[in-house]
């Protein structure tokens, strides 16, 4: 088993969840990526425990992900580990606990030209210096996780087919209309727990309620926010200034 990166251990905010993927609760996929045929290993790098777990959960229960970290250096270390069994896909957020997603993808593509990459842009923008970069393949704006849209799935399909991809708001420079509802104190509490990466079972323990009640709390929160899954809920909470991840 890979040993934790010493530099990552020095920063308490950096996390390596890779050793725990086989025992993690998968729950309901945030986007239907588990049905996609991905011929190889997947690496995920994201800011914070929730986004990391949500992106991993998107791929379902299959053991495709063999790298799940929150910083740039650890991800590059994983990608470089086994040349005889290379990674096929890297999915990351632009913001990371250490480093950033655009630099990560640039370095990863330079070192592994056949690697396919998708960036989830929490800042809803592509840096000017990266706009026309040949190494930049697919970018999905956080703002485009609305309604029943599945921009992450569209981006993965595109890069696996050898194409580039930009989600709608990045193509048009027009952000979708944002409606921020008023939440109850309990809904704020549940949203904070979701953003911390907790499952319904873990929320139940934290709030000292039954698993069924915790599931009901989560379901009501999604209805109030008018979203379809936990990932959309937390991303909308971030856009509305309700939480920080």
N, C-alpha and C positions, 0 to 999 in steps of 0.2 A: 504493500500500500504506500502511496506517495506520502512523504513526510511534509507537514505544514511548512510553508515558506517562512523563514525567520523574520524577514522584513514585514510580512503580513501579521505575524504574531505581535510585533512591536506596536502595531496600531490596533487598538481595541475595536475599532469600528469595522475593520476588514474581517470578512468571514469566508470560510471555506466549508460549504455544506456538502461537498462531494461525498465524503465518507458516510453520510447519513441518508443518501438518496434512496437506498434500497429499503430503508425502514420508515421513510416518511409517509405521511398520509397523503394520498394523491387527490382524493376528493373529485369534484367535477372539473373537467378541463376548462380553462378560461377561454381558449380558442381551440377549435377542432384541428389541432396539428397532429394528433395521434394517428389520424387516418392517412397522413401523407407518407409516401415511401421515401425515406431518407437513407440512402445507401452508405451508412457510416456513422461515426460518432458525432455527438453534438456537444458544443461548449456553450455555457451561458454565463454572462457576467452582468451584474445589475447592481444598482444602488439600493442598499437596504434589504432586509430579510424578506419583506413582503414581496417586492418586485422579483426578487430572485426565486422565491418559492412559486410565485404565480407563473413566471415564465417556464419553470421546470414542469409545473403541473399541466401546462398547455400541451405537453408532449405525451400525456397520459402515463400509464404505468410501465411502459416498455423501457428497458435499460439502455436507452440511446445516449443519455446524458452522462458523461464521465468527467465533466468539469462544471462546477457550480460555485462561483466565487463573486466577490464584490469589488475586486481591485484589478487593475491592469496588469501588474507584474505577475501575479499568481496565474492569471489566465494565460499569459504568454509562456509561462513555465509549463503549464499543462499541454499547450499546443505543441511544444517542442519535445515532449517526452518520448513518444513512440513513432518514429519515422515509418516503421513497417505497418502501422495501423493508424494512418493519419485521420484527423478530424475532417468531416465533410462540411459542417455548418457551425458558424458562430453567431449567436444572437446576444446582443448587449444593449444597454442603455447608454445614452450620451454622458450622463452624469454617473460617476462611480465613486466609491469611498476614497480610492486613490487612483490618480490618472483620469482619463476620460475615454469614452467610447470611440470617438473619431480617431484619436491617437492609437488606441488599441487596434482598431481595424486596419489602420495604415501600416503599423508594424507587422500585424499578423499576415496581411496580404503580401507584404514584401518578403517575409520569411516562408510563407506557404501560399504560393500563387494560385493553387487549385482550390483553396478554401473559399467557401461561399459565406457571405456575411450580410447580416441585417441589423440595423441600428434602430432602436426605439428612442426617438428624440423627445425627451421630457420637456425640453425647451422649445418645442414646436418650430425648430429652425435648423438649417444647415449652415455652419460657419462659412463666411464668404470665401476663405482660402481653400475650403474643401468642396465647394459647389461643383466644379467641373473636374475634380480629381479622378484619374482613371481607376484608382483602387476602390472608390466608393460605389457600392453596388445598390443596396436597398436601404431606404430610410423611411420610417413610419412616424408621423407626428402623433404625439399623445392626444392631441385634440381630435383626431380622427377615429378614436375609439368611441363611437356613438351609435345608438340604435342597435340594429342587428348586423352592423358592418364588422367584418373580420379582416382588417388591414394587415395584421401580422401574418395571417395565413396567406393572403395574396402576395405579400412580400417574399415569403419562403418559397412559394410555388414559382415565382418569377426567377429568383436566383438559382434554384435547382434546375431551371430550364435554360439557364445561361443568359438571362435578361436582367436589366436594371429595373428599379422600381422606386417611385415616389408616391406617397399617399396623397389623397386629394388636396388637402390644404397646402401641401408643399408644392403642388403643381400650379395651384391657382392663387396662392398667397392670400386666400380668404379663409378665416377660421370659422367653423360651424358656430351657430348661435348657442350661447351658453346660458341656461336657466339654473339658478342656484336656489333650491328650495330651503325652507326653514326646517331645521331638524330639532327633534326633541332631545332633552339631555341624554336619554337612553340611547338614541340613535347616534349621537356624537360619541358616546362611550363605545358602542359597537364599531363605529367607523375607525376610531383610534386603535381598537384591538385588531381589526382587519389589517390596518396599515402596519401593525407590528408583526404581521405574518401569522397570526393565530388562526387555527381551524375552528369550526363550530364546537368541536369537542373541547378544545382548549379555552374557547370563550366561555363555555358552560362552566368549566372549573373556575375560571377567573371571576365570573359573576355569581357563582354558587347557584346555578340553575340547572335544569335537566338539559340533555343534549337536544331534545325536541324543542324546548323553549329557546335555546340559543339559535337553532336553525330558523325558528320563527322570527326572532329578532333580525337575523341577517336578511331573510326574505323581505321583511317589511322595510328595511333600510334600502334595499335595491329598488323596491317599488317607489319609495319616497324620492329617491334620486333619479328615477326613471332610467335605470340601467339594467343590463342583462346578466352581469356577473361581477364577481368581487374585484377583478382587475379594473373594470370600468368604474366601479364605485370609488375605489381609492384614487384613480386618476382624475375623476371628476371632483372628488374632495380636494385634491391638490389644486386644481384649476380654480375652484371656488374659494380657496384660501381657508378651507376648514381644517386641513391637516398639513403636516410636512413629513416627507419620508426621508 
